[in-house]
Amino acid sequence: MLNSLVVKMLPLLPKSLVYAVAKRYIAGPRLEDAIRESKQQNSKGRQVTIDVLGEHIQDLTEADAAAEEYLRVLEAIQFEQLQGNVSVKPTQMGLGIDFQHAFHIYQKLLTSAREKNTFVRIDMEDSPYTDSTLELYRQLRASGFTNVGVVLQAYLRRTLNDIENLSSLMSHTLADAGKHIRLCKGIYVEPESIAYKGREEIRTNFKRCLDSLLDHDISVGIATHDEVLIRYSIQQIEKRSIPKEKYEFQMLLGVLPELGDRIVQQGHPLRMYVPFGEKWYAYSIRRLKENPAIAGYILRAMFGLR
């Protein structure tokens, strides 16, 4: 209850105090911070996905500026010899304003990534953008880009059908720099008419979706911190003798690091999500709201407690 109260107070607290706690979830505000964190993760045997924080831009010039930052990230991945790729939110590239503008930006990013033998993930946002995001993915695949993937959210009732519809686009032989589909639970607040709400029914649909992806021989990024789902995923991987090139686990920076250690120790590939950028505040507030227990650290910090 106390932690939840702190969460409600977060917008009233100094940003410096929020950053002191939330920095476990972000690499920092600069690209140099993301490079440093990525090298650290690589040294632990983990690959990374670098993300420039930001979404729902209001002007296409903002989309162009964000695209230039991503081109810098791709250059850094090559120059620093990082084991990693990038994840890009469609609304950050202007999808909510002009589909074709976003499409051309992704073409530019994918061309640069292809030259550097890496990969671009199209992130998934809330339901008003699901159809347009999947159409963006289809058109990019149809344009010849194989170094592109997308995200599906298990809490949406439509996701099993989406897997069926997308399965024909998947390349079963391509050993690309990432995985074609990332499967996650989903974090946005959606109406019950389109999304499962209960923890167990979301878990059940996650399992169904994972089974379908594996049945279709689709490379998958298993993005969850739920130990029940991680155990189930490992069971299915072992049962089906899925090679390591066809799957990986994916986790957020700063969330349950001990669980990530165990995944790696058990011999499974793990990719860490490494976000950075000047727009760290909104992302950090969201992470803290998702995990009120962490917000309690702020209260202790305010009073100098340990």
Contacts in CASP RR format, 6 or more apart in sequence:
PFRMAT RR
TARGET T0000
AUTHOR 0000-0000-0000
METHOD contacts of the structure
MODEL  1
MLNSLVVKMLPLLPKSLVYAVAKRYIAGPRLEDAIRESKQQNSKGRQVTI
DVLGEHIQDLTEADAAAEEYLRVLEAIQFEQLQGNVSVKPTQMGLGIDFQ
HAFHIYQKLLTSAREKNTFVRIDMEDSPYTDSTLELYRQLRASGFTNVGV
VLQAYLRRTLNDIENLSSLMSHTLADAGKHIRLCKGIYVEPESIAYKGRE
EIRTNFKRCLDSLLDHDISVGIATHDEVLIRYSIQQIEKRSIPKEKYEFQ
MLLGVLPELGDRIVQQGHPLRMYVPFGEKWYAYSIRRLKENPAIAGYILR
AMFGLR
2 296 0 8 1.000
2 299 0 8 1.000
3 292 0 8 1.000
3 293 0 8 1.000
3 295 0 8 1.000
3 296 0 8 1.000
3 299 0 8 1.000
4 292 0 8 1.000
4 295 0 8 1.000
6 292 0 8 1.000
6 295 0 8 1.000
6 296 0 8 1.000
6 298 0 8 1.000
6 299 0 8 1.000
7 288 0 8 1.000
7 289 0 8 1.000
7 292 0 8 1.000
7 295 0 8 1.000
10 18 0 8 1.000
10 285 0 8 1.000
10 288 0 8 1.000
10 289 0 8 1.000
10 295 0 8 1.000
10 298 0 8 1.000
11 285 0 8 1.000
13 298 0 8 1.000
15 281 0 8 1.000
17 298 0 8 1.000
17 301 0 8 1.000
17 302 0 8 1.000
18 281 0 8 1.000
18 284 0 8 1.000
18 285 0 8 1.000
18 288 0 8 1.000
18 298 0 8 1.000
19 280 0 8 1.000
19 281 0 8 1.000
19 284 0 8 1.000
20 298 0 8 1.000
20 301 0 8 1.000
21 288 0 8 1.000
21 294 0 8 1.000
21 295 0 8 1.000
21 297 0 8 1.000
21 298 0 8 1.000
21 301 0 8 1.000
22 280 0 8 1.000
22 284 0 8 1.000
22 285 0 8 1.000
22 287 0 8 1.000
22 288 0 8 1.000
24 253 0 8 1.000
24 254 0 8 1.000
24 294 0 8 1.000
25 252 0 8 1.000
25 253 0 8 1.000
25 254 0 8 1.000
25 255 0 8 1.000
25 275 0 8 1.000
25 283 0 8 1.000
25 284 0 8 1.000
25 287 0 8 1.000
26 33 0 8 1.000
26 53 0 8 1.000
26 253 0 8 1.000
26 275 0 8 1.000
26 276 0 8 1.000
26 277 0 8 1.000
26 280 0 8 1.000
26 283 0 8 1.000
26 284 0 8 1.000
27 33 0 8 1.000
27 34 0 8 1.000
27 36 0 8 1.000
27 37 0 8 1.000
27 38 0 8 1.000
27 253 0 8 1.000
27 274 0 8 1.000
27 275 0 8 1.000
27 276 0 8 1.000
28 34 0 8 1.000
28 37 0 8 1.000
28 276 0 8 1.000
28 277 0 8 1.000
28 280 0 8 1.000
29 276 0 8 1.000
29 277 0 8 1.000
29 278 0 8 1.000
29 280 0 8 1.000
30 276 0 8 1.000
30 277 0 8 1.000
31 69 0 8 1.000
31 72 0 8 1.000
31 73 0 8 1.000
31 76 0 8 1.000
31 276 0 8 1.000
33 276 0 8 1.000
33 277 0 8 1.000
34 50 0 8 1.000
34 73 0 8 1.000
34 76 0 8 1.000
34 274 0 8 1.000
34 275 0 8 1.000
34 276 0 8 1.000
34 277 0 8 1.000
35 76 0 8 1.000
35 80 0 8 1.000
35 82 0 8 1.000
37 48 0 8 1.000
37 253 0 8 1.000
37 274 0 8 1.000
37 276 0 8 1.000
38 48 0 8 1.000
38 50 0 8 1.000
38 80 0 8 1.000
38 82 0 8 1.000
38 84 0 8 1.000
38 274 0 8 1.000
39 80 0 8 1.000
39 82 0 8 1.000
41 47 0 8 1.000
41 48 0 8 1.000
41 272 0 8 1.000
41 274 0 8 1.000
42 48 0 8 1.000
42 82 0 8 1.000
42 83 0 8 1.000
42 84 0 8 1.000
44 264 0 8 1.000
45 83 0 8 1.000
45 264 0 8 1.000
45 270 0 8 1.000
46 264 0 8 1.000
46 270 0 8 1.000
46 271 0 8 1.000
46 272 0 8 1.000
47 83 0 8 1.000
47 84 0 8 1.000
47 85 0 8 1.000
47 248 0 8 1.000
47 269 0 8 1.000
47 270 0 8 1.000
47 271 0 8 1.000
47 272 0 8 1.000
48 82 0 8 1.000
48 83 0 8 1.000
48 84 0 8 1.000
48 85 0 8 1.000
48 271 0 8 1.000
48 272 0 8 1.000
48 273 0 8 1.000
48 274 0 8 1.000
49 84 0 8 1.000
49 85 0 8 1.000
49 86 0 8 1.000
49 87 0 8 1.000
49 121 0 8 1.000
49 250 0 8 1.000
49 271 0 8 1.000
49 272 0 8 1.000
49 273 0 8 1.000
49 274 0 8 1.000
50 73 0 8 1.000
50 77 0 8 1.000
50 84 0 8 1.000
50 85 0 8 1.000
50 86 0 8 1.000
50 87 0 8 1.000
50 274 0 8 1.000
50 275 0 8 1.000
50 276 0 8 1.000
51 86 0 8 1.000
51 87 0 8 1.000
51 88 0 8 1.000
51 89 0 8 1.000
51 123 0 8 1.000
51 273 0 8 1.000
51 274 0 8 1.000
51 275 0 8 1.000
51 276 0 8 1.000
52 66 0 8 1.000
52 69 0 8 1.000
52 70 0 8 1.000
52 73 0 8 1.000
52 86 0 8 1.000
52 88 0 8 1.000
52 92 0 8 1.000
52 275 0 8 1.000
52 276 0 8 1.000
52 277 0 8 1.000
53 275 0 8 1.000
53 276 0 8 1.000
53 277 0 8 1.000
53 278 0 8 1.000
53 279 0 8 1.000
53 280 0 8 1.000
53 282 0 8 1.000
53 283 0 8 1.000
54 66 0 8 1.000
54 89 0 8 1.000
54 92 0 8 1.000
54 277 0 8 1.000
54 279 0 8 1.000
54 282 0 8 1.000
54 283 0 8 1.000
55 89 0 8 1.000
55 91 0 8 1.000
55 92 0 8 1.000
55 125 0 8 1.000
56 91 0 8 1.000
56 92 0 8 1.000
56 96 0 8 1.000
57 63 0 8 1.000
57 66 0 8 1.000
57 91 0 8 1.000
57 92 0 8 1.000
57 94 0 8 1.000
57 97 0 8 1.000
59 97 0 8 1.000
60 94 0 8 1.000
60 97 0 8 1.000
60 98 0 8 1.000
60 101 0 8 1.000
63 92 0 8 1.000
63 93 0 8 1.000
63 94 0 8 1.000
63 97 0 8 1.000
63 101 0 8 1.000
63 102 0 8 1.000
63 105 0 8 1.000
64 105 0 8 1.000
66 92 0 8 1.000
66 93 0 8 1.000
67 93 0 8 1.000
67 105 0 8 1.000
67 108 0 8 1.000
67 109 0 8 1.000
70 86 0 8 1.000
70 88 0 8 1.000
70 109 0 8 1.000
71 108 0 8 1.000
71 109 0 8 1.000
71 112 0 8 1.000
73 86 0 8 1.000
74 86 0 8 1.000
74 109 0 8 1.000
74 112 0 8 1.000
74 113 0 8 1.000
74 116 0 8 1.000
74 118 0 8 1.000
75 112 0 8 1.000
75 116 0 8 1.000
76 82 0 8 1.000
77 84 0 8 1.000
77 85 0 8 1.000
77 86 0 8 1.000
77 116 0 8 1.000
77 118 0 8 1.000
78 116 0 8 1.000
78 118 0 8 1.000
84 118 0 8 1.000
84 119 0 8 1.000
84 177 0 8 1.000
84 271 0 8 1.000
85 113 0 8 1.000
85 118 0 8 1.000
85 119 0 8 1.000
85 120 0 8 1.000
85 121 0 8 1.000
85 177 0 8 1.000
85 178 0 8 1.000
86 109 0 8 1.000
86 113 0 8 1.000
86 118 0 8 1.000
86 119 0 8 1.000
86 120 0 8 1.000
86 121 0 8 1.000
87 120 0 8 1.000
87 121 0 8 1.000
87 123 0 8 1.000
87 273 0 8 1.000
88 106 0 8 1.000
88 109 0 8 1.000
88 120 0 8 1.000
88 121 0 8 1.000
88 122 0 8 1.000
88 123 0 8 1.000
89 123 0 8 1.000
89 125 0 8 1.000
90 96 0 8 1.000
90 102 0 8 1.000
90 122 0 8 1.000
90 123 0 8 1.000
90 125 0 8 1.000
90 129 0 8 1.000
90 132 0 8 1.000
90 133 0 8 1.000
90 136 0 8 1.000
91 125 0 8 1.000
91 129 0 8 1.000
93 101 0 8 1.000
93 102 0 8 1.000
93 105 0 8 1.000
93 106 0 8 1.000
94 101 0 8 1.000
94 102 0 8 1.000
94 105 0 8 1.000
95 102 0 8 1.000
95 129 0 8 1.000
95 132 0 8 1.000
95 133 0 8 1.000
95 136 0 8 1.000
96 102 0 8 1.000
96 129 0 8 1.000
96 132 0 8 1.000
99 132 0 8 1.000
99 135 0 8 1.000
99 136 0 8 1.000
102 136 0 8 1.000
103 136 0 8 1.000
103 139 0 8 1.000
103 140 0 8 1.000
106 120 0 8 1.000
106 122 0 8 1.000
106 136 0 8 1.000
106 140 0 8 1.000
106 148 0 8 1.000
107 140 0 8 1.000
107 143 0 8 1.000
107 145 0 8 1.000
109 120 0 8 1.000
110 120 0 8 1.000
110 140 0 8 1.000
110 145 0 8 1.000
110 147 0 8 1.000
110 148 0 8 1.000
113 119 0 8 1.000
113 120 0 8 1.000
113 147 0 8 1.000
113 177 0 8 1.000
114 145 0 8 1.000
114 147 0 8 1.000
117 177 0 8 1.000
118 147 0 8 1.000
118 177 0 8 1.000
119 147 0 8 1.000
119 148 0 8 1.000
119 149 0 8 1.000
119 176 0 8 1.000
119 177 0 8 1.000
119 178 0 8 1.000
120 147 0 8 1.000
120 148 0 8 1.000
120 149 0 8 1.000
121 148 0 8 1.000
121 149 0 8 1.000
121 150 0 8 1.000
121 151 0 8 1.000
121 178 0 8 1.000
121 182 0 8 1.000
122 133 0 8 1.000
122 136 0 8 1.000
122 137 0 8 1.000
122 140 0 8 1.000
122 148 0 8 1.000
122 149 0 8 1.000
122 150 0 8 1.000
122 151 0 8 1.000
123 151 0 8 1.000
124 130 0 8 1.000
124 133 0 8 1.000
124 150 0 8 1.000
124 151 0 8 1.000
124 152 0 8 1.000
124 153 0 8 1.000
125 133 0 8 1.000
125 188 0 8 1.000
126 188 0 8 1.000
126 190 0 8 1.000
127 156 0 8 1.000
127 188 0 8 1.000
127 190 0 8 1.000
127 194 0 8 1.000
127 195 0 8 1.000
130 156 0 8 1.000
130 158 0 8 1.000
133 150 0 8 1.000
134 150 0 8 1.000
134 162 0 8 1.000
134 166 0 8 1.000
137 148 0 8 1.000
137 149 0 8 1.000
137 150 0 8 1.000
137 166 0 8 1.000
137 169 0 8 1.000
138 166 0 8 1.000
138 169 0 8 1.000
140 148 0 8 1.000
141 148 0 8 1.000
141 169 0 8 1.000
146 171 0 8 1.000
146 174 0 8 1.000
146 176 0 8 1.000
147 176 0 8 1.000
147 177 0 8 1.000
149 178 0 8 1.000
149 179 0 8 1.000
149 180 0 8 1.000
149 181 0 8 1.000
149 182 0 8 1.000
150 166 0 8 1.000
150 180 0 8 1.000
150 181 0 8 1.000
150 182 0 8 1.000
151 181 0 8 1.000
151 182 0 8 1.000
151 183 0 8 1.000
151 184 0 8 1.000
151 223 0 8 1.000
152 159 0 8 1.000
152 162 0 8 1.000
152 163 0 8 1.000
152 181 0 8 1.000
152 182 0 8 1.000
152 183 0 8 1.000
152 184 0 8 1.000
152 209 0 8 1.000
153 159 0 8 1.000
153 184 0 8 1.000
153 185 0 8 1.000
153 186 0 8 1.000
153 188 0 8 1.000
154 183 0 8 1.000
154 184 0 8 1.000
154 185 0 8 1.000
154 186 0 8 1.000
154 202 0 8 1.000
154 205 0 8 1.000
154 206 0 8 1.000
154 209 0 8 1.000
155 185 0 8 1.000
155 186 0 8 1.000
155 190 0 8 1.000
155 195 0 8 1.000
155 196 0 8 1.000
155 197 0 8 1.000
155 202 0 8 1.000
155 205 0 8 1.000
156 186 0 8 1.000
156 190 0 8 1.000
156 194 0 8 1.000
156 195 0 8 1.000
156 196 0 8 1.000
157 194 0 8 1.000
157 195 0 8 1.000
157 196 0 8 1.000
157 205 0 8 1.000
158 194 0 8 1.000
159 205 0 8 1.000
159 209 0 8 1.000
160 205 0 8 1.000
160 208 0 8 1.000
160 209 0 8 1.000
160 212 0 8 1.000
163 181 0 8 1.000
163 209 0 8 1.000
163 212 0 8 1.000
163 213 0 8 1.000
163 216 0 8 1.000
163 218 0 8 1.000
164 212 0 8 1.000
166 181 0 8 1.000
167 216 0 8 1.000
167 218 0 8 1.000
170 180 0 8 1.000
170 181 0 8 1.000
170 216 0 8 1.000
170 217 0 8 1.000
170 218 0 8 1.000
170 219 0 8 1.000
171 180 0 8 1.000
172 217 0 8 1.000
172 218 0 8 1.000
175 245 0 8 1.000
176 219 0 8 1.000
178 219 0 8 1.000
178 248 0 8 1.000
179 219 0 8 1.000
179 220 0 8 1.000
179 221 0 8 1.000
179 246 0 8 1.000
179 247 0 8 1.000
179 248 0 8 1.000
180 218 0 8 1.000
180 219 0 8 1.000
180 220 0 8 1.000
181 213 0 8 1.000
181 218 0 8 1.000
181 219 0 8 1.000
181 220 0 8 1.000
181 221 0 8 1.000
182 220 0 8 1.000
182 221 0 8 1.000
182 223 0 8 1.000
182 250 0 8 1.000
183 206 0 8 1.000
183 209 0 8 1.000
183 210 0 8 1.000
183 213 0 8 1.000
183 220 0 8 1.000
183 221 0 8 1.000
183 222 0 8 1.000
183 223 0 8 1.000
183 224 0 8 1.000
184 223 0 8 1.000
184 224 0 8 1.000
184 250 0 8 1.000
185 202 0 8 1.000
185 206 0 8 1.000
185 224 0 8 1.000
185 226 0 8 1.000
187 286 0 8 1.000
187 290 0 8 1.000
196 202 0 8 1.000
196 205 0 8 1.000
203 226 0 8 1.000
203 228 0 8 1.000
203 229 0 8 1.000
206 224 0 8 1.000
206 226 0 8 1.000
206 229 0 8 1.000
207 229 0 8 1.000
207 232 0 8 1.000
210 220 0 8 1.000
210 222 0 8 1.000
210 229 0 8 1.000
210 232 0 8 1.000
210 233 0 8 1.000
210 236 0 8 1.000
211 236 0 8 1.000
213 220 0 8 1.000
214 220 0 8 1.000
214 236 0 8 1.000
214 237 0 8 1.000
214 240 0 8 1.000
214 242 0 8 1.000
217 246 0 8 1.000
219 245 0 8 1.000
219 246 0 8 1.000
219 247 0 8 1.000
220 246 0 8 1.000
220 247 0 8 1.000
221 247 0 8 1.000
221 248 0 8 1.000
221 249 0 8 1.000
221 250 0 8 1.000
221 271 0 8 1.000
222 229 0 8 1.000
222 230 0 8 1.000
222 233 0 8 1.000
222 247 0 8 1.000
222 248 0 8 1.000
222 249 0 8 1.000
222 250 0 8 1.000
223 249 0 8 1.000
223 250 0 8 1.000
223 251 0 8 1.000
224 230 0 8 1.000
224 233 0 8 1.000
224 249 0 8 1.000
225 251 0 8 1.000
225 252 0 8 1.000
225 255 0 8 1.000
225 256 0 8 1.000
225 259 0 8 1.000
227 259 0 8 1.000
230 249 0 8 1.000
230 259 0 8 1.000
230 263 0 8 1.000
233 247 0 8 1.000
233 249 0 8 1.000
234 266 0 8 1.000
234 268 0 8 1.000
236 242 0 8 1.000
237 247 0 8 1.000
237 268 0 8 1.000
244 268 0 8 1.000
244 269 0 8 1.000
247 269 0 8 1.000
248 268 0 8 1.000
248 269 0 8 1.000
248 270 0 8 1.000
248 271 0 8 1.000
249 260 0 8 1.000
249 263 0 8 1.000
249 268 0 8 1.000
249 269 0 8 1.000
249 270 0 8 1.000
249 271 0 8 1.000
250 270 0 8 1.000
250 271 0 8 1.000
250 272 0 8 1.000
250 273 0 8 1.000
251 259 0 8 1.000
251 260 0 8 1.000
251 263 0 8 1.000
251 270 0 8 1.000
251 271 0 8 1.000
251 272 0 8 1.000
251 273 0 8 1.000
252 272 0 8 1.000
252 273 0 8 1.000
252 287 0 8 1.000
253 272 0 8 1.000
253 273 0 8 1.000
253 274 0 8 1.000
253 275 0 8 1.000
255 287 0 8 1.000
255 291 0 8 1.000
260 270 0 8 1.000
263 270 0 8 1.000
264 270 0 8 1.000
275 283 0 8 1.000
287 294 0 8 1.000
288 294 0 8 1.000
288 295 0 8 1.000
288 298 0 8 1.000
289 295 0 8 1.000
299 305 0 8 1.000
300 306 0 8 1.000
END
